């Protein structure tokens, strides 16, 4: 029977169809010469499984198992996806069709398509049929072009109720593909903590019972790296990647997923986060402790590309640019995204005190110069093989001062800009706090963006008298109180106290504070920096109408990975008209969507630019690098594409995901509303802090003389103007995208894109 492949359909039923003879031999259960012996020993194995005696790696009990033919990747695809139901134990292979590849490409597209077919319009995030889908993409895992190590997670979000897509660096997505799978779908709810182990060397998938009680990432993921590796050889450990979260994800809707990789220089676990939208919360609601994948050896030909030389040529070109230009541009190799702290502060874009202000005199305490000194190894760190951007930095040997691991010395991944900027948003400018908070958010499985933005909202509510110490359990949650802030985080990790209320997110907090403490709903709506239920990432948008749209019109909620237009709009005035802004809000979300379809990181696109980029016709698009991506996609898949083709690929998935929102009762104009603080000053303190700016705008833009008017009167006039501008922007964007005035893709648009499937058309018909 040799490498005969057998399929599993359910739990402990049909064991003969689950385990091949080769698998039984490898488990030490079988030495056979005929089928009768195979069946006899197989039945004994089945009995041992029923009695709970069969074990997987490190004595984890096997709930179900599936053996599969390893095969190989062809032009970026394996041609199949893996489905695991953690409740029933079903493990099965599902074909990746040519239509899937043509329409949905990979990554986020595969995730949205699989999820669409798994749920109904009434499905909630914590229903068993909700899925977590993880995929890389056809270009994911390329080692000859930087930034090709992305994994994209798709699920229904505990925060928004809609489709969330969140991406992470690390090795898991590429390893999953090289183990034989274009995507992993997880459905159901387990009755005990489980691990899904994909052995891409032996060709087995196991659903394992996990007895571990400490599920926090820095403990569990470290343990699993060693237990599932073939030996203690660092190269064997580096062949393992995990996905995990932590105890905080059990108690908050802000749960993130940590994607691990083994840092060979440090001989230590490293993690990158799929942070946004609560995917870690879904993970723990399903009682998943971890996902583990073991990959075969990785190299330039692992994707079996159509034209390796073509990829190598463009990869060599951008690598030369990075090595020559990075230090004088964004300095990603030495400090990563943390270089943005001082830039945002300089341009009045660094959020402080719940986005009231855009700069602070103490911001230097958490600026890039501080992190440059703290980052370990004194060399570039990458989160995927061959990525010369190497922006994944870490602080070594950090001594924890609080919490359950107090006194331990740990490795802290980051901080990224968003984590440091979020600390500023809470009025805390202490680098030790940033690192402590960063570590505990990671190991508890909590999104640092939602945590800090949510904390800033709580602090403003506390200082404004909307809630008091009776609500906070005695915590003095004024801006800048780092001890109280850290205690809230530990409460989320433990699942007790005020932290449990905070961890439900700003949208839930607004309802709770109004109902239980009589807080003013209208004021909280203005200052609660969430849209669609997702907390804002860390940029002040009051002076950039295009960025207000970039946040408010983002499908999943206000995350900057769809469109970051502040500099084009506010600083460089490159998109002055509504039509210009609408065009930018068409192109850039579609372009950035593309990275999530193929398994790329966006940073090598525009965080280093060719020397002549400023002289090109459209420098914001970095046209040379866009052409690079055409070469890389064609080099891997064999399909020739133009830049317009890449936008079209994204437009299909983007519009499909918008329709998905409509199917779930979302995805219309009312859900694209944003809090007024994203648009303009809510309080008199805010207005008066920038009175010269706002008074000048009244005079220059509205021909209103501010003299003799109270601050409240001036604020009312400015608000009416800015809110009207936002609505006008929405009209222009919807028109450009081919949507109705209520934000629903037209049937004509669906036909144009080739996604006018009957069930898709049925969703939009009532909205035409």
Phi, psi and omega in degrees: 000334173051242183269023182308134182263137180231151186249143175259139178245333180196150168011239181259019177263145175068044183300329180299331181269002181257320189244124178283164178299322179298318180298317180297320177299315183295331178279358177080016185262350196212130164229109194229157174233355181205165183298327180298319178295319177304314182292321182296312180290328178296320179294323176297320176298316179301319179296318178298322178297317180298326181276000179076021184265341182286138182233152174260204179304139177055033175066026170282131182290134180275124176272315174205162185212151180219130175259142183219155175287130186296315181061201176203162178286141175232115179052043173091354183233148172265340180085010179205157173236160184252129178247131176229126172257113187283352176270302184278341184085004179296131174230122182212159177265140178233138184288143168263109187278166175297324177298319177301316181292321182288319186267318189250351168068304184158190173049237180303323180297314177297321181297314181295319180294313179297320180293318179306318183278353182262334188241171175249174178294341181261359183294136175257165186299329183259016171281148181302328184285346173301141181244155161253124179240128179239130181211155175263278182145166186299328181270344180304139180091357175296132180257359182256000176223131188295147173085026186257028184249024186280146167243142180239129180253135177231137179195178167273133190272136173294338181273317187255339187076353181254191180284129175246138169237132183220139185243155180216150170278196183100189191255350194298311183301308176299318179298321178302315180294315183288343172279351173123011189224129176286336180201158175236122175253130176238129183224165177089177176229121180286160177263354177212162178299134184228159173236137170258119182245119180251110181263098183279003175263317180267338181082049177225150171237128180236139167260116188245143170283136184248111182276354186297137180264332176265101183264003180297141195303316187292342176270303187291313183296321177299316180298315184292324178306317184279323184289330183263352175286156181288335181199183177275002175299127181306329179291326176289320178295322181292347177278357181254137170226147182232160166237130181209177175218225181193185186295330180297327180293340177285335189248353183228158174273005182264016185300134176249169175247134180258121180259118189263157167210158182261119181278108184292331178291315182273345189055049186211157175291135172236154180221148171234151190250136157269093197272331199267141166090359174089025179297329176293328176294318175298318180306310182283330175299331177272003181061034174273124176275321182193159166247139181228133175231138174248125186255146167293175181301143184249139177203185183301335183259009183300327177278358185046058186292156179292326185212085183298321182300320180297318178294317181298323182293312180288329176296320178294324181294313182287329177297320177298318177298315181299312183296327183274322194251341187302316184299330181265355179253267184257351177056042183293328184289337180255331185224348176067207185292346179296348177296344184284342187304306184289330178293314179296321178296318181298323183264015177063038183240356180278116185290129173227144178055056178059048175066014175296316188235166184244006178202169181202142182295340181265007184298334178300337180293340180235026182276178187297329180299326178293315183287329178300324179284331185273333183296137184277174175073340179051040179203164178297145177237127177249153178256009170208151183301130175081005180276104181282350172296321167048054186261006188269086188264165182208156176255124182269150167059043180276130182271116181285138183255347187220174167077186186293342181249022180307135180092349178279148173259126190227164171266131179249118176283119183102200014275149167280169179305315186300325180288314177294317178297325177294323176297318175300323180298329176272007178075023182245121185237046182245116183297330178294321176296316182303315182290317179297313178297317179303311181298311185290324173301316180297306187289329174284346182077048182239133177293121182294329181292307181296322180298310185288322177294319176296320179296319179297321176299314179301317183295320177292319176301320180293313181292330180277357179081013178287327172227159179231192183293339176294328178282322187271002183070030178091356179286133178271091189263056171276157177306135176092352182278092186289329179294316179293321179299316180293325178295323176300318180297317179293326176297321176298317179298324180274335184081040178217169174068198182296335181302329180294322177293314181300318185292352176281350176101163185297319182300317178290321179299320180302317179292318181294314182294324178290316184289316189266337186231004177071022180294147183291112182298322183294317179294318179296325177297322180291322188258350181280104190276074172220154172216138186062009182099350181263135178290147179294146166280182204262066174221140176274126189246007188302328184257013178229098178299322180297322180286329172302317176291324178300323176281308188292328183266357177298135187301319186268351185121178192288085176233136188285358183281357172272313183202121177244098192243010186302313184289318176303320188272302190277316188273312186262351179050045181274345183229069190287328186265165176299322179295319177299315180296319179296321178296318177296323180279359165266306188295307190292320173299323178291319180295315181290331174300324184301322179301320179287343177280327189254349179096028181255153167271143182280344190299319179293348178291307187227007175269359161219138185231148176302153184299330183263013187299322182297338181270358180282166183294325181227075187298331181296337180271350183048069190300326179299320181286328174298318177296324176304315183294327173299317179294319182294315181298313179293322180296325178279306192271340185082002179261117179288135182222155172252168174304323178296325178296322180295319177296319179297320177303315180291321183299323178299309183292319182298314180291323176299317180293326176296317177297323177303317177300318178299318178303327181272007181085016180239205169070022175238176190305317183301333181276356176263010177289153181229156178293149186295332180298337174289342187254320184194183184288130181270320185253159177298325177302316178297311182300312186290336177291338178230040187300320181299318179297308186290321176298320179296323179292321177300318183286315187281321186268328185244356182057040179250126178280116182285343183300136177084354180261144176288162178301319180298319179295317180295322179297320180296318180295315181296320182296314180302319180294313185290322178294323176295320178300318181296318179295323177295321177299316179302315179304315183293320181291315179302317180298315181296325183278351182081036180249162176289168176299346176262007172088018181254131177304136180284158177298323178300321178294318179297320178295317179301323183273350181075026178241029180275053176294150184306317182288334176287313178299322180299325180293318188272343184309312182295348185254007183277000000 
